[in-house]
Amino acid sequence: MSKKIKLGILGGGGDSLIGILHRVASSMYDQYELIGGVFNTNIEESRKFANDIGIGTNQVYQDLDELIAEEKKLAEEDRMQVISILTPNFLHFSMARKLLENGFHVICEKPMTTTYEEARILAEAQEKSKSIFAVTYTYTGYPMVRQMREMIRNGELGKIQKIDVQYYQGWINPIIHDPDKRSSTWRLDPEKSGTSCCVGDIGTHGFNMIEYLTGLEVKKILADLNHLYDDNVMDIDGTILLRFSEYVKGVLRTSQIATGEENNFKVSIYGDKAGLKWEQENPNYLYLLQEGEPLKVLKPGHAYNSPFSLDGTKLPPGHPEGIFDSMGNIYRGVARAIKNENYHPWEFPTIKDGLRGMNFIEKAVASHAHGNVWVNLED
Ligand SMILES: NC(=O)c1ccc[n+]([C@@H]2O[C@H](COP(=O)([O-])OP(=O)(O)OC[C@H]3O[C@@H](n4cnc5c(N)ncnc54)[C@H](O)[C@@H]3O)[C@@H](O)[C@H]2O)c1
């Protein structure tokens, strides 16, 4: 009998962007077996997709209610243990809540819900259930992000004094100027996306990354968002000032109208001794900046990296680690947690990160709506 963790997927069908990333990531360390799910809203499409990827159709269902009812009839060893939610945002909350209430572990795409209130309800449900719950802030799994985190936490930068994170894309530029084209993406529909497009979709990665790397919490924010047109209700660009304390400040810049940009996510953290810079489009290079010293470039797989970074590197130096590897590391952390094995608490983002993310999105929108004012992130 397979000892692999039985995985189901909601969404992520052949028509989706993110499905392939989760399927490859889940297979990377031979920990999971994908056995079924609800890949899209049409059962015939779901079955066809299951056939296409060679997993059979016995555990492919019409919808989540049928999935839960039928899976619970199966012997425990045949049943799905963990379910990944890869649908548009508005479905995350109801799906995750039902799964927790029925004893499944959950891997949920970001943003975790569409409102902070939903996120709070979900956190309570998870607390009661004791299920493992991961939120896929994908970029935290890169070996050099892990290395950056360890160096910052070990004090190698000294006292943190400046934080700068940027996430620029340009993909919405050809859509946003034509009102007819806007309906081609659910991300511009508040019913499906939530109150924010750009901050919710990619700004939230930046927010999670800086808290993940530094261990500092953002206490206050001031957001200046851009909708570009009066008849577009969703932000598609924003600049957000961040205050961690009176003497630790930063900025988060995010855009989907940075024309020509692809996935330009970069983060720079400066302390009083040194600085570190990392860019998602060149993820194998971590830049160490020191006054009066030549620039140092750290790379994955070398013994000078921390055990946590090396644990997320599969091959010797020189073999690039990309986004599939990063998500693979997150899936492996979740597998270790499900199997009750030792795992590093930072191997995968949790429901707490999802909750912080929803607080940030909602407060950014509120800050802008109230005339670009400072807003506390505390309750
Ligand atoms: N972690 C990341 O870096 C990252 C990157 C991209 C997207 N995402 C997140 O992943 C999620 C999906 O994004 P996407 O770009 O893949 O969207 P998409 O529109 O490309 O795909 C959504 C999929 O969900 C399916 N679906 C819709 N309603 C469903 C239902 N009721 N039941 C089952 N399946 C249903 C669709 O058929 C499709 O297969 C979003 O929450 C998004 O924010 C995360």
The ligand as a Gaussian input file, in Angstrom:
#p B3LYP/6-31G(d) Opt

LIG

0 1
 N        1.018000      31.612000      -4.898000
 C        1.106000      32.274000      -6.038000
 O        2.153000      32.809000      -6.358000
 C       -0.093000      32.372000      -6.928000
 C        0.047000      32.641000      -8.299000
 C       -1.110000      32.668000      -9.098000
 C       -2.361000      32.472000      -8.537000
 N       -2.450000      32.251000      -7.188000
 C       -3.772000      32.056000      -6.547000
 O       -4.303000      30.805000      -6.987000
 C       -5.718000      30.910000      -7.096000
 C       -6.120000      30.506000      -8.516000
 O       -5.501000      31.384000      -9.425000
 P       -5.315000      31.013000     -10.965000
 O       -4.521000      32.109000     -11.563000
 O       -4.847000      29.606000     -11.105000
 O       -6.830000      31.131000     -11.455000
 P       -7.416000      30.599000     -12.821000
 O       -8.611000      31.427000     -13.105000
 O       -6.356000      30.464000     -13.841000
 O       -7.878000      29.091000     -12.444000
 C       -8.907000      28.833000     -11.505000
 C       -9.320000      27.364000     -11.595000
 O      -10.376000      27.119000     -10.645000
 C      -11.432000      26.422000     -11.319000
 N      -12.692000      26.679000     -10.609000
 C      -13.457000      27.799000     -10.611000
 N      -14.537000      27.617000      -9.829000
 C      -14.446000      26.373000      -9.293000
 C      -15.239000      25.606000      -8.415000
 N      -16.373000      26.087000      -7.902000
 N      -14.825000      24.355000      -8.075000
 C      -13.696000      23.851000      -8.598000
 N      -12.896000      24.526000      -9.446000
 C      -13.274000      25.772000      -9.794000
 C      -11.371000      26.957000     -12.758000
 O      -12.036000      26.106000     -13.658000
 C       -9.853000      26.959000     -12.964000
 O       -9.362000      25.653000     -13.257000
 C       -6.074000      32.360000      -6.758000
 O       -6.508000      32.434000      -5.429000
 C       -4.782000      33.099000      -6.931000
 O       -4.664000      34.258000      -6.103000
 C       -1.357000      32.198000      -6.402000

